[in-house]
Amino acid sequence: MITERRQPVEPRVGAPVIINTDDGMSESIGRLDHVPGVPARYTDHKKFVESVDHYVEYSLHKGLVVPHQEMIVANSPWLVPIAAPNRFLPGEHEAVMAAVERVVASPQWVLGEEVEAFEREFAAFIGAQHVVGVGNGTDALVLAMLALDLPAFADVIVVADDGGFGALAASLLGLRPVVADVDSGCGVATVNTLSAACTSATAAVIVTHLHGNLVPLAEIDAWRRQRGLILIEDCAQAHGLRSESGHVGSTGDLATFSFYPTKNLGAIGDAGAVAVPHGPESTDIDERLRRLREYGWGARYRVDFPGGRNSRMDEIQAAVLRARLPFVDERTSRRLMLRDSWQQAIAGVAYVSGVDSQSVAHHLVINAPTVDSRQRLAEVLGLAGVAVAVHYPWLVHEMPGVGAVAGATPTAAARRDRMLSVPAEPMLNESEIACVAAALRTWSQSKR
């Protein structure tokens, strides 16, 4: 880990180049086989086209590639980050620090007035009847399924490329996750893809607004109601996402949220919530969730409800979320500006997911035309000092610890192999934006 900025050093033949491959991870994409002024090649990969070679040479001369200890490190201060949760809008940092100080000075640090206030304020923001704050987004999914009392050993349909979070939550409860493909046209789950994964044992469907892109739920909702299925909306990446009918999270039986620090609304640690839409059973479900998040207690220290967890939201996280909630829409607007900038740079060659739909741009995912072109894109960005990631490298049924039932998922597999996440940090500065855009243009021009 580099803790201070150092003067650029001359790149050295054989130095590894390392890029992000997913949150917090890094991977070598090859070794430098040149010095400035010498045509650039990678020893471990196919040769770049001539225009990319020129970009590499230009980058090295301009100091955009600055290896330290002979490598470009994923968390290097020279990288343009995918996300940087410690960057704030004007006034946001002061609001967060005031919230922290308020909690530290109070006698209640877990499930107190801050949590109650955040639950009310977030419910108003998304248009829910109730919101129940919990420890994290995965707990939110687990508690939602517990509160809805799914039959033991039932099947739960999940989407193949959603990162596996819903499948993991289902497996923790002894339920069987069954994987559905995505549509080849719109790239999300549809009635057709979900129907193909439906079995006689299916009790529920979890649909994720992946990358912050809106999943059109009207047809899915009608289909699942006809079949008597539970619908859970995973809104972990969809804070502030609205359709014509309102904020997401109101179509299903329950909706879940994560407030992981890099989300559009992020805490300074882990936190999550379950949203209860308006309905005749909303008060009963809300009460059940509140019991289940705290051991299943009926009275204090008396466990009356089976399946209870210790998943209480901390006061400090609730206070921070309250402070940051008024800034969500502005941060989203900045993410969407980045999306449009990146799309302009690659127009005619590739596209950014969600560019033609309602989106809050939680991830900015470029869909490259081929697997090889995705690899070249990662190389160009890595050499420019731009962090990249893959969201997500494995389909749900490829994760042995989840135990999901594999279906035919050719579309999800093909899309996964061509996708690359690029910076979506709303507080990128002008030079960082210019750096990313230049690298994207260079790659795009080499594909024409």
FIMIVEX-751586 format. One record per residue (C-alpha): x, y, z; residue in one letter; residue number from 1. Coordinates in Angstrom, 1 decimal, decimal comma. Layout:
<atoms>
px;py;pz;type;seq
X;Y;Z;A;NUM
...
</atoms>
This chain:
<atoms>
px;py;pz;type;seq
0,0;0,0;0,0;M;1
1,4;3,4;-1,0;I;2
0,8;6,0;1,6;T;3
2,4;9,0;0,0;E;4
3,0;10,4;-3,5;R;5
6,4;9,9;-4,8;R;6
8,2;11,3;-7,8;Q;7
7,7;9,4;-11,0;P;8
10,3;6,8;-11,7;V;9
11,4;5,6;-15,1;E;10
9,4;2,5;-16,1;P;11
11,6;-0,6;-16,2;R;12
11,5;-3,5;-18,6;V;13
9,8;-6,4;-17,0;G;14
7,8;-4,3;-14,5;A;15
4,3;-5,8;-13,9;P;16
1,2;-3,7;-14,6;V;17
-1,6;-4,3;-12,1;I;18
-5,2;-3,3;-12,4;I;19
-8,3;-3,8;-10,3;N;20
-10,5;-6,8;-11,2;T;21
-13,2;-6,4;-8,6;D;22
-13,8;-4,5;-5,3;D;23
-10,5;-4,4;-3,4;G;24
-8,8;-7,0;-5,7;M;25
-6,0;-6,6;-8,2;S;26
-4,5;-8,7;-11,0;E;27
-1,5;-8,4;-13,2;S;28
-2,4;-7,8;-16,9;I;29
1,2;-8,3;-18,2;G;30
4,7;-6,9;-18,0;R;31
6,2;-3,8;-19,6;L;32
8,4;-4,8;-22,5;D;33
9,6;-1,3;-23,4;H;34
10,7;2,1;-22,3;V;35
9,5;5,5;-23,7;P;36
10,2;5,9;-27,4;G;37
10,2;2,1;-28,0;V;38
7,1;0,5;-29,5;P;39
5,0;-1,0;-26,6;A;40
4,1;-4,6;-26,4;R;41
2,9;-7,0;-23,6;Y;42
4,7;-10,2;-23,1;T;43
1,6;-12,0;-21,8;D;44
-1,0;-10,7;-24,3;H;45
-1,7;-10,1;-27,9;K;46
-0,1;-7,1;-29,5;K;47
-1,9;-3,8;-29,4;F;48
-2,8;-2,1;-32,5;V;49
-0,6;0,8;-33,5;E;50
-2,8;3,6;-32,1;S;51
-2,7;2,0;-28,7;V;52
1,1;1,7;-28,9;D;53
1,2;5,5;-29,5;H;54
-1,1;6,1;-26,5;Y;55
1,2;4,0;-24,2;V;56
4,2;5,9;-25,3;E;57
2,4;9,2;-24,8;Y;58
1,2;8,2;-21,4;S;59
4,7;7,3;-20,3;L;60
6,2;10,5;-21,5;H;61
3,5;12,6;-19,8;K;62
3,8;10,7;-16,5;G;63
0,4;9,2;-16,6;L;64
1,9;5,8;-15,9;V;65
3,9;6,2;-12,7;V;66
5,1;2,8;-11,4;P;67
6,4;2,7;-7,9;H;68
8,6;-0,2;-6,8;Q;69
8,2;-1,3;-10,5;E;70
4,4;-1,6;-10,6;M;71
1,2;0,2;-10,8;I;72
-0,8;-0,8;-7,8;V;73
-4,6;-1,0;-7,5;A;74
-4,8;1,5;-4,6;N;75
-2,0;3,8;-5,9;S;76
-2,5;7,5;-5,5;P;77
-2,0;7,8;-9,3;W;78
-5,0;5,7;-10,2;L;79
-8,3;7,3;-11,1;V;80
-10,6;5,4;-8,7;P;81
-13,7;3,5;-9,5;I;82
-15,2;4,8;-6,2;A;83
-13,8;7,0;-3,4;A;84
-16,4;7,2;-0,6;P;85
-14,3;9,8;1,3;N;86
-14,9;12,4;-1,4;R;87
-17,8;14,7;-0,6;F;88
-20,0;17,4;-2,1;L;89
-19,6;20,9;-0,7;P;90
-21,2;20,9;2,7;G;91
-21,5;17,1;2,9;E;92
-18,4;16,4;4,9;H;93
-19,4;18,9;7,5;E;94
-22,8;17,4;7,8;A;95
-21,3;13,9;8,2;V;96
-18,8;15,0;10,9;M;97
-21,6;16,8;12,8;A;98
-23,7;13,6;12,7;A;99
-20,8;11,5;14,0;V;100
-20,1;14,0;16,8;E;101
-23,8;14,0;17,7;R;102
-23,8;10,2;18,2;V;103
-20,5;10,0;20,0;V;104
-21,9;12,5;22,6;A;105
-25,1;10,5;23,0;S;106
-25,7;7,6;25,4;P;107
-27,4;5,4;22,8;Q;108
-25,2;3,9;20,1;W;109
-27,4;1,1;18,7;V;110
-31,1;1,3;17,7;L;111
-31,8;4,7;19,1;G;112
-33,3;8,0;17,9;E;113
-31,0;8,3;14,9;E;114
-32,1;4,9;13,5;V;115
-35,8;5,8;14,1;E;116
-35,4;9,1;12,4;A;117
-33,5;7,6;9,4;F;118
-36,2;4,9;9,0;E;119
-38,8;7,6;8,8;R;120
-36,8;9,9;6,5;E;121
-35,8;7,1;4,1;F;122
-39,3;5,7;4,0;A;123
-40,5;9,2;2,9;A;124
-37,7;9,4;0,3;F;125
-38,6;6,1;-1,4;I;126
-42,4;6,3;-0,7;G;127
-42,5;3,2;1,5;A;128
-44,9;2,6;4,4;Q;129
-42,1;1,4;6,7;H;130
-38,3;1,0;6,6;V;131
-36,5;-1,3;9,0;V;132
-32,8;-0,6;9,5;G;133
-30,5;-3,6;9,7;V;134
-26,9;-4,5;9,8;G;135
-26,2;-4,9;6,0;N;136
-27,7;-5,6;2,7;G;137
-27,3;-9,4;2,9;T;138
-29,1;-9,4;6,3;D;139
-31,8;-7,4;4,7;A;140
-32,4;-10,1;2,1;L;141
-32,3;-12,8;4,7;V;142
-34,7;-11,0;7,0;L;143
-37,1;-10,2;4,2;A;144
-37,4;-13,9;3,3;M;145
-37,9;-14,8;6,9;L;146
-40,6;-12,2;7,4;A;147
-42,4;-13,4;4,3;L;148
-42,4;-17,0;5,7;D;149
-41,3;-18,8;2,6;L;150
-41,9;-22,6;2,7;P;151
-39,0;-24,7;3,8;A;152
-36,7;-25,9;1,1;F;153
-38,6;-23,9;-1,5;A;154
-37,0;-22,7;-4,8;D;155
-36,1;-19,0;-5,1;V;156
-35,3;-17,6;-8,6;I;157
-32,3;-15,3;-8,8;V;158
-30,7;-13,7;-11,9;V;159
-27,4;-15,3;-13,1;A;160
-25,3;-12,2;-13,2;D;161
-26,4;-10,3;-10,1;D;162
-23,4;-11,1;-7,9;G;163
-24,9;-13,9;-5,9;G;164
-26,1;-11,9;-2,9;F;165
-29,7;-13,0;-3,1;G;166
-28,7;-16,6;-3,7;A;167
-26,4;-16,5;-0,7;L;168
-29,2;-15,2;1,5;A;169
-31,6;-17,9;0,2;A;170
-29,1;-20,6;0,9;S;171
-28,5;-19,4;4,4;L;172
-32,2;-20,1;5,1;L;173
-32,1;-23,6;3,5;G;174
-33,9;-22,4;0,4;L;175
-32,7;-23,4;-3,1;R;176
-31,6;-20,7;-5,4;P;177
-32,4;-21,4;-9,0;V;178
-30,6;-19,3;-11,7;V;179
-32,4;-17,5;-14,5;A;180
-30,8;-16,0;-17,6;D;181
-31,1;-12,4;-18,9;V;182
-32,7;-11,3;-22,1;D;183
-30,5;-11,0;-25,1;S;184
-32,1;-7,7;-26,0;G;185
-32,5;-5,6;-22,9;C;186
-29,9;-7,5;-20,8;G;187
-32,1;-8,0;-17,7;V;188
-34,5;-10,6;-16,5;A;189
-37,8;-10,8;-18,3;T;190
-40,9;-13,0;-17,9;V;191
-39,5;-15,3;-20,5;N;192
-36,2;-15,8;-18,7;T;193
-37,8;-16,2;-15,3;L;194
-40,4;-18,6;-16,6;S;195
-37,6;-20,8;-17,9;A;196
-36,2;-21,1;-14,4;A;197
-39,6;-21,6;-12,7;C;198
-40,3;-25,0;-11,1;T;199
-43,2;-26,6;-9,2;S;200
-41,3;-25,7;-6,0;A;201
-40,7;-22,1;-6,8;T;202
-42,0;-19,8;-4,1;A;203
-40,2;-16,4;-4,7;A;204
-38,3;-14,3;-7,2;V;205
-35,5;-11,9;-6,4;I;206
-35,0;-9,2;-9,0;V;207
-32,0;-6,8;-8,8;T;208
-31,8;-3,3;-10,3;H;209
-28,3;-4,2;-11,2;L;210
-25,7;-1,4;-11,6;H;211
-28,5;1,0;-10,7;G;212
-30,4;0,3;-14,0;N;213
-34,2;0,0;-13,8;L;214
-35,7;-3,4;-14,4;V;215
-39,1;-3,0;-15,9;P;216
-41,2;-4,8;-13,3;L;217
-44,8;-4,4;-14,5;A;218
-44,9;-7,5;-16,7;E;219
-42,8;-9,5;-14,1;I;220
-45,2;-8,4;-11,3;D;221
-48,3;-9,5;-13,3;A;222
-46,7;-12,9;-14,1;W;223
-45,6;-13,6;-10,6;R;224
-49,0;-12,7;-9,2;R;225
-50,7;-15,0;-11,6;Q;226
-48,4;-17,8;-10,4;R;227
-48,8;-16,9;-6,7;G;228
-45,1;-16,0;-6,2;L;229
-43,4;-13,7;-3,7;I;230
-41,4;-10,8;-5,3;L;231
-38,5;-9,2;-3,5;I;232
-36,8;-6,2;-5,1;E;233
-33,1;-6,0;-4,4;D;234
-32,5;-2,2;-4,5;C;235
-28,9;-2,4;-3,1;A;236
-27,6;-0,4;-6,1;Q;237
-30,7;1,7;-6,8;A;238
-30,9;4,5;-4,2;H;239
-32,7;7,4;-5,9;G;240
-33,8;5,3;-8,9;L;241
-37,3;6,3;-10,0;R;242
-39,7;5,1;-12,7;S;243
-42,9;6,7;-13,9;E;244
-44,7;5,1;-10,9;S;245
-42,2;6,4;-8,3;G;246
-39,1;5,2;-6,5;H;247
-38,1;1,6;-6,9;V;248
-39,0;-0,8;-4,1;G;249
-42,8;-0,5;-4,2;S;250
-43,7;-3,2;-6,7;T;251
-42,7;-6,3;-4,8;G;252
-43,8;-7,7;-1,5;D;253
-40,6;-6,3;0,1;L;254
-37,6;-4,4;-1,0;A;255
-34,0;-4,5;0,4;T;256
-31,3;-1,9;0,4;F;257
-27,6;-1,9;1,2;S;258
-25,7;1,2;2,4;F;259
-22,2;-0,1;1,8;Y;260
-19,9;2,9;1,6;P;261
-19,6;3,0;-2,2;T;262
-23,4;2,9;-2,8;K;263
-25,2;6,0;-4,1;N;264
-26,2;6,5;-0,5;L;265
-23,4;5,1;1,6;G;266
-22,6;4,7;5,3;A;267
-19,1;4,8;6,8;I;268
-19,3;1,0;7,4;G;269
-22,0;-1,6;6,8;D;270
-25,7;-1,0;7,0;A;271
-28,9;-2,1;5,3;G;272
-32,6;-1,8;5,3;A;273
-35,8;-3,6;4,4;V;274
-38,6;-1,4;2,9;A;275
-42,2;-2,4;3,4;V;276
-44,5;-1,0;0,7;P;277
-48,0;0,2;1,4;H;278
-50,5;-2,6;1,8;G;279
-53,0;-4,3;4,2;P;280
-50,3;-6,4;5,8;E;281
-47,5;-3,8;6,0;S;282
-47,9;-3,1;9,7;T;283
-47,7;-6,8;10,6;D;284
-44,7;-7,4;8,4;I;285
-42,9;-4,3;9,8;D;286
-43,4;-5,6;13,3;E;287
-42,2;-9,0;12,4;R;288
-39,0;-7,6;10,8;L;289
-38,3;-5,5;13,9;R;290
-38,5;-8,6;16,1;R;291
-36,4;-10,7;13,7;L;292
-33,6;-8,2;13,5;R;293
-33,1;-8,3;17,2;E;294
-32,8;-12,0;18,1;Y;295
-36,5;-12,7;17,6;G;296
-37,3;-11,1;20,9;W;297
-40,9;-10,6;21,9;G;298
-40,1;-9,1;25,3;A;299
-36,5;-8,1;26,0;R;300
-34,3;-11,2;26,5;Y;301
-37,2;-13,5;25,5;R;302
-37,0;-15,2;22,1;V;303
-40,5;-15,6;20,8;D;304
-39,9;-15,6;17,0;F;305
-37,8;-18,4;15,4;P;306
-35,1;-17,4;12,9;G;307
-34,2;-14,1;14,7;G;308
-30,8;-12,5;14,0;R;309
-28,6;-9,9;15,6;N;310
-28,7;-7,4;12,8;S;311
-29,3;-4,0;14,3;R;312
-28,3;-0,7;12,6;M;313
-25,8;1,3;14,5;D;314
-26,7;4,8;15,5;E;315
-23,6;6,2;13,9;I;316
-24,5;4,7;10,5;Q;317
-28,0;6,0;10,7;A;318
-26,8;9,5;11,6;A;319
-24,4;9,5;8,7;V;320
-27,1;8,3;6,3;L;321
-29,4;11,0;7,5;R;322
-26,7;13,6;6,8;A;323
-26,0;12,2;3,3;R;324
-29,6;11,6;2,2;L;325
-30,1;15,2;1,0;P;326
-27,1;14,8;-1,3;F;327
-28,2;11,6;-3,1;V;328
-29,8;13,2;-6,1;D;329
-26,9;15,6;-6,8;E;330
-24,4;12,7;-6,5;R;331
-26,5;10,7;-8,9;T;332
-26,6;13,6;-11,4;S;333
-22,8;13,6;-11,4;R;334
-22,7;9,9;-11,9;R;335
-25,0;10,3;-14,9;L;336
-22,7;13,0;-16,3;M;337
-19,8;10,6;-16,2;L;338
-21,9;7,9;-17,9;R;339
-22,7;10,3;-20,7;D;340
-19,1;11,3;-21,1;S;341
-17,9;7,8;-21,2;W;342
-20,6;6,9;-23,7;Q;343
-19,6;9,8;-26,0;Q;344
-16,0;8,6;-25,9;A;345
-16,9;5,0;-27,1;I;346
-19,9;5,8;-29,3;A;347
-20,2;3,6;-32,3;G;348
-18,0;0,9;-30,8;V;349
-19,4;-0,1;-27,4;A;350
-22,0;1,2;-25,0;Y;351
-22,4;1,8;-21,2;V;352
-25,1;-0,3;-19,5;S;353
-28,2;1,8;-18,7;G;354
-27,5;4,5;-21,2;V;355
-30,9;4,0;-22,8;D;356
-32,9;3,4;-19,6;S;357
-33,7;4,9;-16,2;Q;358
-30,5;4,7;-14,2;S;359
-28,6;6,0;-11,2;V;360
-25,3;4,7;-12,5;A;361
-24,1;2,9;-9,4;H;362
-21,7;1,0;-11,7;H;363
-20,6;2,3;-15,1;L;364
-20,2;-0,9;-17,1;V;365
-18,9;-0,8;-20,6;I;366
-20,1;-3,6;-22,9;N;367
-17,2;-4,3;-25,3;A;368
-17,9;-5,9;-28,6;P;369
-15,7;-9,0;-27,9;T;370
-13,8;-10,7;-25,1;V;371
-10,5;-9,6;-26,6;D;372
-11,6;-6,0;-26,9;S;373
-12,6;-6,0;-23,3;R;374
-9,1;-7,2;-22,4;Q;375
-7,5;-4,5;-24,5;R;376
-9,8;-1,9;-22,9;L;377
-8,6;-3,0;-19,5;A;378
-5,0;-2,7;-20,6;E;379
-5,4;0,8;-22,1;V;380
-7,1;2,0;-19,0;L;381
-4,6;0,4;-16,7;G;382
-1,7;2,0;-18,4;L;383
-3,4;5,4;-18,1;A;384
-3,7;4,9;-14,4;G;385
-7,4;4,2;-14,4;V;386
-8,9;1,6;-12,1;A;387
-11,2;-1,0;-13,6;V;388
-13,3;-3,9;-12,2;A;389
-15,5;-6,7;-13,3;V;390
-19,0;-6,7;-11,8;H;391
-19,3;-9,6;-11,5;Y;392
-16,6;-12,1;-12,5;P;393
-18,6;-15,2;-11,7;W;394
-22,2;-16,1;-12,5;L;395
-24,2;-17,3;-9,5;V;396
-24,1;-21,0;-10,3;H;397
-20,3;-20,8;-10,8;E;398
-19,9;-20,1;-7,1;M;399
-19,6;-23,5;-5,3;P;400
-20,4;-22,0;-1,8;G;401
-23,8;-20,9;-2,9;V;402
-25,2;-24,2;-4,1;G;403
-27,4;-22,7;-6,8;A;404
-29,2;-24,8;-9,4;V;405
-27,7;-24,0;-12,8;A;406
-29,9;-23,3;-15,8;G;407
-29,1;-22,4;-19,3;A;408
-27,5;-18,9;-19,1;T;409
-25,7;-18,3;-22,4;P;410
-26,7;-14,6;-22,6;T;411
-25,5;-13,8;-19,1;A;412
-22,3;-15,7;-19,7;A;413
-21,6;-13,9;-23,0;A;414
-22,3;-10,5;-21,4;R;415
-20,2;-11,2;-18,4;R;416
-17,2;-11,9;-20,6;D;417
-17,5;-8,5;-22,4;R;418
-18,2;-6,2;-19,5;M;419
-15,8;-3,9;-17,7;L;420
-16,6;-1,4;-15,0;S;421
-14,9;2,0;-15,2;V;422
-14,9;4,9;-12,7;P;423
-18,3;6,0;-11,4;A;424
-17,1;8,2;-8,6;E;425
-19,2;11,3;-8,7;P;426
-16,5;13,5;-7,3;M;427
-13,9;12,9;-9,9;L;428
-12,0;16,1;-10,7;N;429
-11,6;17,5;-14,2;E;430
-8,1;16,0;-14,8;S;431
-9,3;12,6;-13,8;E;432
-12,3;12,8;-16,1;I;433
-10,1;13,9;-19,0;A;434
-7,7;11,1;-18,3;C;435
-10,5;8,4;-18,5;V;436
-12,1;10,0;-21,5;A;437
-8,8;10,1;-23,4;A;438
-8,1;6,5;-22,7;A;439
-11,6;5,5;-23,8;L;440
-11,3;7,5;-27,0;R;441
-7,9;5,9;-27,7;T;442
-9,4;2,4;-27,3;W;443
-12,5;3,3;-29,3;S;444
-10,5;4,7;-32,2;Q;445
-8,4;1,6;-32,3;S;446
-11,6;-0,5;-32,9;K;447
-12,9;1,5;-35,8;R;448
</atoms>
